[in-house]
Each structure stands twice: as C-alpha cells, then as structure tokens.
C-alpha cells in the first residue's frame, strides 16, 4: 500500500512537472516488488534517491575508514551496517518531527536487522556463489515477504500508534478541499 501511494503521488507530480516544463522526473523506486535479494531491494530498487545519498555520504566514507581497521574484505560489511544504522536514526528523527512522540527505536531496529541480513546475504553469496542462486520465483517472494513482514513487525507500529496516518489523511482531505476551491475559482474566471 505504501509503495502504491508513493507511486500514485509520484505519478501526479511527474505529470504536473511534465505538463508545465516538459521535463520528466526520475522515478523514486524501480519495481521493488521484483527484488530477488535484500541487496537488490535496498541497493537498486527501493528509494533510489536515499540509496544514492547514503552510498555517497555514509557507505563510501565508512568503507574508507574501515579499510584501514578491518581490511578490504570486511570494510564493506561494516560500511553497510553503518549506512543502515544512519538510515534508521534518520527515520526515527523524521517520525519524531512528524508525530512529536519519543522514539521507541523499533524503526532503527528494523534498519539494523535489514543491515545485518544484507551482511549475512553477502557472506552466503560468497560461500555459495559457485553453487548457483535461488530461482527468482523463490527469491522474490522470500525477499518481498521478509521486507513486508519485518515492516509490519517493526516499522509501521510506531507510526500507527501515534495516529500519524489519520493526521495525514486529514491533511490530504484539506489539501483536496483547497484544490477544489482553486478549481472553482479558476473555472469562474
């Protein structure tokens, strides 16, 4: 549902930008429901702008830092964890500013869990790379199912408990009412 909402909102804004300027916006995600691994989901398909920002502001500097301490084999894994921890903390901060409710840290744990699972996935792929990969018909439902199940467990409950969804719906209603008024005023002239 969240992806569908984001996709609809993006489509509306992309249409407005294209109609007014002729430009086409980059999509925020690239069919995340087709992800065959957590690396694929987080690194190439989900929230591409944030992925790009985290890659250049957290992952690469952390990898350089950890190269000296852990060596080139382990540094990428520590850098991945660092990027996921920063993402979790940033989500907690955004949720705090939206809801004004003290963090429960569930959202951060969601990202720490996913970071740890991406690290494990790296290791499993290194060990079993010569033995082939799971077929996409198996890996895609496992990946998407894991993302959804852990989101339902850790990511969404803090938002739902605070009433943020209801507030957002009310704000959307106000925005739509305002758009209707503008439309009527525009039609009048």
N, C-alpha and C positions, 0 to 999 in steps of 0.2 A: 504494500500500500504506500509506504513512504517513497519508494522508487517511482511508483506511478504518479504520485503527487508532484515530486520533483520534476519528472519528465513532462507533465502537463504544464507546470509553471514555466519550465524552460521553453517549451514549445510556444507558449503565448508570448514570452519576451522575445524569443527568436523571431517570431512573426512580426512583432512590433518594430524591432530593430531593422529587420529586412525591409519592411514596408516604408519606414522613414528614411533609412540611409542606404539601403541596397546591400548592406553587409550581412554576413551570416556568422552567428556565434558558434564557437566550438562547443560540442555537447559536454555536459558535466561528467557523464559516465559513458562507458562503451559496453552496453549489453551485459551488465554484471550477472544476470541470471544465466549466462552461458559460461561462467567461470569454471575451470577444471581443477583449480587448486586455490589455496588461500593466497599464494604468491600472485597468481593470475588475478584474483579478485582485488586485492589491495594494491598491487603494483601496476596493473594495466587496465583495470575496468571500472573501479569504483572511485568516485570523486577525484577526477583526474587533476584538477587544479590544486587540491590539497596534497595529493600524492607528489606532484611536481614540487610544490613548496617545501614539503617535508624532506624530499630527496636532497634538495639543494641547501636547505638551512639546518637540517639535523643529521640526516644519514651520512652525507659526504664528509662534513667536518668530524663527526663522531668516528667514522671509519678511519680517517687520517689519524685521529688521536689514538684510537685503539690499535692501529697498526704497530705503533711503537711499543705498546704494552703487551699485546696479545699475539702479535704476528698476523700476517696477511690471511691465514686460514681462518682464524677466529674473529678477527676485527669486523667483518661484515655482519656476523651474527649479533655481536654486541651493538653495532650501529642500528640494526633492525629493531632490536629491543628498545634502544634509546628513542627512535622515531615513534614507535608505538606508545611509549610512556608519555612523550611530549603530546602526542595526539590525544591521549586520554585526559591529560591535565587540561589541555585547551578545551576539550568538550565539557569538562567539569566547570571551567570558568564561564563558558558560554551559557551553560544551563543555569549557573548561579545568577548571571546577569539577567537572564530571561525570567527566572522564577523567584529570585531573591530568597531561595531556600538553601540552607547549608548543605554542602556536598555530602553524599553518602559513600562516595568513592566506588560505587558499583560501575559507573561508566569507565572510570580509569581501569578497574579490574577487567572489564570487557576488553579494552585495548591491550592490557598486559597479557591476558590469556591469548588473544589473537597473535600478538607478537611472539609469545613463546611457541605457539603452534606453527607459526611461519618458520621459526628457527628449527623446530623438530622436522618440519617438512623439508627444509634444506638438507638436513642430515640424512633423512630417509632417502631423498633423491640421490644423494652422493653414494650411499651404500648400495642402493638397488638400481642405479642408473643402467647398468648393463643388462638387467633382467626385464627391462621394459616398463611401461607405465600402465596405470589403470585405463580402461577404455573410458571415453568421455561420457558414455551412457551411465557409468558408475560414478566417476569422479565429479561430474557436475551436480547430480542430486546430493552427494555427500557434502560437497563444498557449500552449496547454497543452503542446504539443510542445517549445516553447522553454524553458518552465519546467522540464519534466522533464529535457530533455537537459542543460541547464546545471546542474541539481541533481545529476545523475549525474556530471557532469564536476568540479564544484567543491564542492558542499555535502555530499554523502554520503561521499566517500572519506576525509576526516579522521575521521569517526565510525566507519566500517567498519575502518580501520586500527588503531584503538585498542582494539577488542574491546568497545566500549560496547554494541553490540547484544546480544552474548552475555551481558554482565553484566545488561542489562535483562531479558532472557528468564529468566535465573536468578532475579532478584528477583521477577518475576511468578510463577514457579513457587513460590517461598517464600510469597508472598502468598496464592496459591491453596491451598497446603497449610494455611496458617494459617486460611483461611476454612473449609476442610473440617473442621478441628478444632473451630472455633467452632460450626459447623453441628451436628456430632455432640454437642457439649456442650449446645447449645440443645435439640436433639431429646431428649436424655436427661431434661431437666427437664420 
